[in-house]
Amino acid sequence: MPDSPTPVPLSSSTLGSLSPALAIPRYDRHALTAGIVHLGVGGFHRAHLATYADELCAQGETTWAITGAGVLPSDAHMARVLHDQDHLYTLITRGPSEVDARIIGSIIDYVHAVPDPQQLVDAIAAPTTSVVSLTVTEGGYPVDDLTGAFIATSANADDRSAFGLLVAGLDRRRRIGASGITVLSCDNVIGNGRVARTAALGVAERYDPRLAQWIEHEVTFPNSMVDRITPATTDHDRSWLATECGVLDRWPVATEPFRQWVVEDAFASSRMPLERLDVLTTSDVEPYEVMKLRLLNAGHSCLAYLAALDGLETVDRALGAAHLRSFLEVFLTEEAQPVLPPITGISVDDYIDSLLERFSNPSIGDQISRLCLDGSSKFPKFLLPTVRAQLVAGGPIRLSALALAAWCVYLSGPRDGLAPDAHLDEAQRFANASLDDPRQFLAFTTVFGDDLAGADRFAGAFVDAVRHLREQGVRSAIAAVLAEGSHLDGRPPR
């Protein structure tokens, strides 16, 4: 795209003066209605659901625009930026050799529910709202990973948590006699709709049992699988837009060309016309979810802490290191893939090949630090189901153990260098205890449950990996584990 000598601040009034090479919304945004309220407007939402909604708007659909909502005090900055830009933002799509940029116009309002949640409650209750969607991170669901039971806490006893706000909105909807609604989770959680339903009903029971009964009858919670690598926005993204596209966007989004969305066809009332988009609707999302979470998301988390210990800052640099690429490929093909459920219409081999290609994309610059976020929430959902399945099958678990050992070693480093984690204090306490006895880390039952510390084969592999990492480093630890078996039937890494 041509350089712009005078970058223009992004807003509705400046769209017409932007570079003609920069795609802009051609539909009338004033004619749009927010049929979707979305809780947790981050980079992923704006690279995924909001772009699908933008395409529906461009096709003439006027009832599927979005009211975004921030539920954390830190969302105040997003509220200011989107307000100042008339809720417009730039989507930068970075392929290995080409870069595309377009302005997304599907978000037409943004509500910051701190300190006053009433505007969000009213938006959820509005008769024009058909879907409440969520990206509140894996740790935002008050549901036990192992038992599937609701976890009652002081945080979800009032209107301040994401699910407290959601339920308050549903309660308001019930009281004014509005119709049922669809709650659509877009988080990386297996059975995310089922888990969202458990969380909502658990909070509602604490409100009013009659509300819980209404939710059971009037609200649907479709499962979905979402997939698009979206790193955190950087100053480089902003400066590239200013220089190459002539637009000043304070919070653009950079992402990859690949995207995928699989949705259970279970909408309560008005149904999004997903058949107009590259979205797969199905009666059973779970096999697709399991594949993606145990391959892409587990692959990211397993790679993250090994790469961090090696001092690497981006995923493509990690994949460029032969020992880390070999580790990831063997983990995906020998530990994760064999215990996946059957997946109709998908070649898992091809999917793994696509992951290695996507992870290697040098244009994305996906940050290792981003992948290190919330390990205590991610590992139980992404990796430990593979470990447990392989223990039952008598299969390999040493690469998984090495990844978890890397997380333990990472956590025992300086606190100011660690990525945020909802259970960071607890995680560091167990990691520090592991300095004397590595097995002490497995007593971190928030992550490992009550079973894995007593699984001698896994615990032994974990202890060996921790000691090898601490004594000889990442490269040697990977080489030792890979040398223990005839990985890939003697084939070289792809």
C-alpha positions, -999 to 999 in steps of 0.1 A, spaced: 0 0 0 13 35 -7 28 57 20 6 85 33 25 117 40 -1 129 65 -15 100 86 -52 106 95 -68 97 128 -93 70 124 -130 80 128 -162 79 108 -156 114 95 -122 105 81 -130 72 63 -135 90 30 -100 106 32 -81 73 38 -60 57 12 -81 40 -15 -59 9 -10 -73 5 25 -107 -13 25 -133 5 45 -170 -3 54 -192 6 25 -224 -1 44 -245 25 64 -234 20 100 -262 43 112 -287 17 99 -272 -11 120 -288 -27 151 -267 -44 178 -280 -80 178 -249 -91 196 -236 -80 230 -200 -92 234 -183 -95 268 -145 -92 267 -135 -72 236 -98 -81 231 -77 -87 200 -91 -122 194 -127 -110 193 -119 -82 169 -100 -106 147 -127 -133 148 -164 -128 156 -163 -91 148 -148 -97 114 -175 -123 106 -201 -98 117 -185 -71 95 -189 -94 65 -226 -99 73 -231 -62 75 -213 -58 41 -238 -84 27 -268 -62 38 -276 -78 71 -284 -49 95 -293 -67 128 -259 -84 136 -238 -55 146 -221 -56 180 -222 -37 213 -189 -45 230 -185 -46 267 -156 -44 291 -161 -60 325 -127 -52 341 -113 -19 354 -84 -22 329 -109 -21 300 -113 16 305 -85 22 279 -103 1 253 -135 21 260 -117 54 254 -100 43 222 -130 28 206 -152 58 216 -127 82 201 -125 62 169 -163 58 166 -157 21 174 -138 16 142 -104 -3 141 -80 -17 116 -76 -54 110 -41 -62 97 -38 -97 82 -2 -108 79 6 -137 56 41 -151 50 46 -128 20 16 -104 19 -1 -80 43 -37 -68 40 -54 -41 60 -91 -32 63 -113 -11 86 -139 -31 106 -172 -13 113 -193 -40 130 -188 -27 165 -212 2 169 -211 8 207 -190 -1 237 -201 -3 273 -176 -2 302 -194 -19 331 -171 -5 358 -181 9 382 -217 10 370 -230 -21 352 -265 -8 344 -258 1 308 -245 -34 301 -275 -50 319 -298 -30 298 -280 -39 266 -283 -77 274 -320 -72 282 -328 -52 250 -353 -70 228 -330 -63 198 -303 -84 214 -303 -120 202 -268 -132 212 -245 -125 241 -211 -137 232 -180 -141 254 -142 -141 253 -134 -139 290 -104 -162 289 -101 -198 301 -98 -186 337 -131 -167 335 -154 -197 340 -161 -206 376 -163 -243 368 -141 -271 380 -121 -286 351 -122 -321 365 -157 -324 380 -175 -299 357 -192 -284 388 -199 -248 395 -174 -231 418 -191 -206 441 -168 -177 450 -173 -142 465 -164 -129 430 -195 -144 414 -218 -137 442 -225 -102 429 -227 -83 396 -190 -77 392 -178 -109 375 -184 -116 338 -210 -142 347 -225 -121 374 -231 -93 349 -244 -118 323 -269 -132 348 -280 -97 359 -287 -90 323 -307 -122 318 -326 -114 350 -336 -80 337 -346 -97 304 -368 -121 322 -385 -93 343 -394 -72 313 -408 -102 294 -382 -102 266 -377 -135 246 -350 -161 251 -315 -155 240 -283 -173 229 -252 -172 250 -223 -180 227 -189 -187 243 -159 -181 220 -133 -191 246 -108 -220 243 -127 -243 267 -137 -278 258 -175 -278 258 -174 -240 262 -212 -238 258 -218 -264 284 -194 -248 307 -209 -214 302 -243 -229 310 -230 -244 342 -215 -211 352 -246 -191 344 -270 -215 362 -246 -216 392 -246 -178 395 -284 -176 388 -292 -201 416 -275 -177 440 -296 -149 427 -330 -166 425 -339 -202 417 -368 -190 395 -342 -172 373 -322 -204 370 -354 -222 358 -361 -194 333 -325 -197 319 -328 -235 316 -360 -230 294 -353 -198 275 -315 -196 270 -293 -218 248 -256 -222 251 -241 -236 219 -207 -251 219 -182 -236 195 -146 -240 183 -127 -209 174 -93 -206 158 -72 -177 147 -37 -168 160 -39 -132 172 -9 -117 189 -10 -87 211 -10 -53 193 24 -37 192 37 -2 184 51 -17 152 16 -24 141 5 12 148 36 27 131 32 4 100 -4 16 96 6 52 99 35 48 74 21 24 49 -17 32 51 -18 67 63 -41 60 92 -36 67 129 -53 38 148 -45 36 185 -56 0 188 -55 -20 156 -54 -58 155 -28 -80 137 -37 -116 128 -30 -144 104 -49 -153 72 -62 -186 86 -95 -185 105 -119 -212 116 -152 -213 134 -174 -243 142 -207 -236 159 -233 -259 173 -266 -251 156 -286 -243 187 -298 -207 187 -326 -197 210 -344 -172 188 -329 -152 159 -302 -173 143 -271 -157 128 -270 -165 90 -237 -183 94 -243 -203 62 -233 -171 43 -198 -173 58 -170 -198 60 -185 -212 93 -193 -248 99 -225 -255 118 -229 -289 133 -248 -309 159 -215 -320 176 -187 -295 180 -167 -314 206 -144 -335 183 -133 -303 165 -128 -285 198 -107 -314 212 -85 -315 181 -79 -278 182 -73 -274 219 -51 -305 222 -30 -296 192 -29 -258 186 -35 -246 221 -16 -273 238 12 -269 212 14 -232 220 15 -238 258 40 -266 256 63 -246 233 59 -214 254 79 -221 285 107 -240 267 111 -211 243 110 -186 272 138 -205 290 158 -204 258 154 -166 256 133 -166 224 107 -139 221 85 -149 191 69 -182 180 84 -181 145 119 -178 161 111 -208 183 100 -229 153 133 -218 136 152 -235 163 156 -272 153 154 -286 188 121 -268 196 106 -276 162 114 -313 167 100 -312 202 67 -297 190 63 -320 160 69 -351 181 46 -340 208 18 -333 183 22 -365 164 31 -390 191 15 -378 223 -15 -356 213 -27 -371 180 -31 -408 190 -56 -400 218 -78 -377 198 -114 -387 191 -125 -395 155 -131 -362 136 -153 -364 105 -140 -346 74 -107 -336 89 -72 -349 82 -53 -345 115 -20 -350 96 -29 -321 74 -40 -300 104 -7 -306 121 12 -296 89 -9 -264 88 0 -256 125 37 -259 119 33 -236 89 12 -211 108 35 -211 138 65 -205 115 49 -174 99 75 -147 104 51 -119 96 29 -125 127 55 -121 154 34 -139 179 49 -132 213 61 -161 235 52 -139 265 15 -139 253 16 -177 252 30 -178 288 -2 -161 301 -24 -181 326 -6 -214 325 -25 -225 355 -58 -222 336 -45 -235 302 -26 -266 311 -56 -284 328 -77 -278 297 -52 -281 269 -25 -306 279 -35 -327 309 -64 -345 291 -37 -359 268 -15 -369 297 -44 -387 314 -55 -405 282 -19 -416 275 -15 -429 310 -46 -450 306 -34 -462 272 2 -469 284 14 -444 258 42 -418 258 40 -388 282 76 -376 285 73 -347 261 42 -335 280 61 -339 313 90 -319 298 67 -290 289 52 -289 324 87 -291 339 96 -261 318 67 -242 333 78 -252 368 114 -239 361 100 -207 345 79 -200 376 109 -203 399 125 -173 381 122 -137 391 86 -126 396 89 -94 376 98 -114 345 68 -137 346 36 -135 326 4 -128 345 -15 -157 359 -47 -158 380 -30 -183 403 5 -169 401 12 -167 439 1 -203 444 20 -214 413 52 -198 424 49 -212 459 48 -248 445 75 -240 420 98 -227 448 91 -259 468 102 -279 438 138 -265 442 143 -290 469 120 -318 456 106 -314 420 77 -337 429 64 -310 452 52 -290 422 27 -318 414 10 -311 447 -4 -280 430 -39 -295 428 -55 -265 412 -37 -276 381 -29 -313 385 -59 -325 405 -56 -352 431 -44 -379 407 -13 -370 388 11 -366 417 4 -403 425 9 -414 389 44 -427 393 52 -430 355 43 -394 350 58 -381 382 90 -398 375 92 -383 340 84 -349 354 111 -351 381 137 -362 355 128 -334 332 130 -307 359 164 -318 370 177 -321 334 164 -286 326 180 -271 357 213 -288 353 218 -289 315 193 -266 298 165 -268 273 184 -282 243 199 -310 262 166 -319 280 148 -321 246 176 -342 231 175 -366 260 137 -371 257 137 -375 219 166 -400 222 145 -423 244 122 -435 216 121 -442 179 102 -410 173 86 -405 139 98 -439 128 132 -424 122 118 -397 99 134 -363 101 112 -334 114 90 -319 87 
